[in-house]
Amino acid sequence: MMIALHKNARTTPAIRAEIAASQEIARVLAQRYGVTEATIYKWKKRDTFVDRSHTAHRLQTTLTPAQEAVVVHLRRSLLLPLDDLLAVTREFLCPKASRSGLDRCLRRHGAGNLRQLMPASPKPQHKAFKAYEPGYVHIDVKYLPQMQDETRRRYLFVAIDRATRWVFVAIKKDKTAASARSFLKALSKACPIRISKVLTDNGKEFTDRLFASRERQPTGEHEFDRLCQELGIEHRLTKPRTPKTNGMVERFNGRIADVLKTHHFHSGEDLEQTLLRYVQLYNHHLPQSALQSKTPMQAMSGWYDSYPHLFHRRPYDRPGLDT
């Protein structure tokens, strides 16, 4: 039988039982067992002879149970920080209340964490993009890291179709209007869908809407706008300082950022080929929850079967046949 004794115990339960049953005086028993007379008197009054818990039977607090109830109620109803609640407690309940004692009181009653007591504010629900037919394309530009064999950083132009999530990218040496125009021209050639609308931010490569930080209407003479007119594409702009409007392409840019962080590139060409391979993988092999677990190319093929007039050629779900 395992007996749990205090580390400083001088007697065992058997000796304690002998002490309690003995009729000898306390002085004689104390000398015999090597303990104090107070220990002898203690065990003579006991019915059980195992060590009891040394935890105090009553907490040493300066607040009465009624005062603790008031403090906890103030904490829950007014959501007072600990220091403010301490000032109120000392002023109206108990001048001797300590900060640590008040904190222990709140913890005992489950009111120690103020953040958990605050009402949960409902999180804003994510608003899905308005449903459109294929042909509404979001376009954005992402900075790329400069490789060791490069003298300057390059830029990734990204386009994504809202309905099918089909993605097209191209790497340019700068983010000028000429590069944006070249990208749109390549996009219109590679995309099987008839592009009807493009959505961009207010960067100088896409529009002349902003001048000296003052909002104005586009003139329509910008290189990108002129190409949109030639191709019969409506050019839409996001509101200034509202990147969430173009959130679809921003989320894809987040995927690109993950690729950049998890790969080590040996050269600029290595970086470019890796990004192109990822886009091919994304279009042909990665199912999207927004597309009912279909890949972008599968979704595009489904749209073609039902609405072929939205396309200028049949999409092929095989890598290498996009252009």
LINTA-V558007 format. One record per backbone hydrogen bond with DSSP energy under -0.5 kcal/mol. NH is the residue of the N-H (numbers start at 1). CO is the residue of the C=O. If there is no record, write none. Layout:
((NH | CO) (NH | CO))
This chain:
((5 | 3) (9 | 6) (16 | 12) (17 | 13) (18 | 14) (19 | 15) (20 | 16) (21 | 17) (22 | 18) (29 | 25) (30 | 26) (31 | 27) (32 | 28) (33 | 29) (34 | 30) (35 | 30) (40 | 36) (41 | 37) (42 | 38) (43 | 39) (44 | 40) (45 | 41) (45 | 42) (46 | 43) (51 | 4) (61 | 59) (68 | 64) (69 | 65) (70 | 66) (71 | 67) (72 | 68) (73 | 69) (74 | 70) (75 | 71) (76 | 72) (77 | 73) (78 | 74) (79 | 74) (79 | 75) (85 | 81) (86 | 82) (87 | 83) (88 | 84) (89 | 85) (90 | 86) (91 | 87) (92 | 88) (93 | 89) (94 | 89) (97 | 94) (102 | 98) (103 | 99) (104 | 100) (105 | 101) (106 | 102) (107 | 103) (108 | 104) (109 | 105) (110 | 107) (111 | 106) (114 | 112) (117 | 113) (117 | 114) (118 | 114) (128 | 126) (136 | 133) (137 | 135) (137 | 197) (138 | 160) (139 | 199) (140 | 158) (142 | 156) (144 | 154) (150 | 147) (155 | 172) (156 | 142) (157 | 155) (157 | 170) (158 | 140) (159 | 168) (160 | 138) (161 | 166) (162 | 136) (165 | 161) (168 | 159) (170 | 157) (172 | 155) (172 | 170) (180 | 176) (181 | 177) (182 | 178) (183 | 179) (184 | 180) (185 | 181) (186 | 182) (187 | 183) (188 | 184) (189 | 185) (190 | 186) (191 | 187) (194 | 310) (195 | 193) (196 | 135) (197 | 135) (198 | 234) (199 | 137) (200 | 236) (206 | 203) (207 | 203) (211 | 214) (214 | 211) (216 | 209) (226 | 222) (227 | 223) (228 | 224) (229 | 225) (230 | 226) (231 | 227) (232 | 228) (232 | 229) (233 | 228) (234 | 196) (235 | 233) (236 | 198) (236 | 234) (238 | 200) (242 | 239) (245 | 242) (246 | 243) (247 | 244) (249 | 246) (250 | 246) (251 | 247) (252 | 248) (253 | 249) (254 | 250) (255 | 251) (256 | 252) (257 | 253) (258 | 254) (259 | 255) (260 | 256) (261 | 257) (262 | 258) (263 | 259) (265 | 263) (271 | 267) (272 | 268) (273 | 269) (274 | 270) (275 | 271) (276 | 272) (277 | 273) (278 | 274) (279 | 275) (280 | 276) (281 | 277) (282 | 278) (283 | 279) (284 | 280) (285 | 281) (286 | 281) (286 | 282) (287 | 285) (288 | 294) (291 | 288) (292 | 289) (293 | 288) (294 | 288) (296 | 282) (297 | 283) (299 | 295) (300 | 296) (301 | 297) (302 | 298) (303 | 299) (304 | 300) (305 | 301) (306 | 302) (307 | 303) (310 | 307) (311 | 308) (312 | 192) (313 | 192) (318 | 316) (321 | 318))
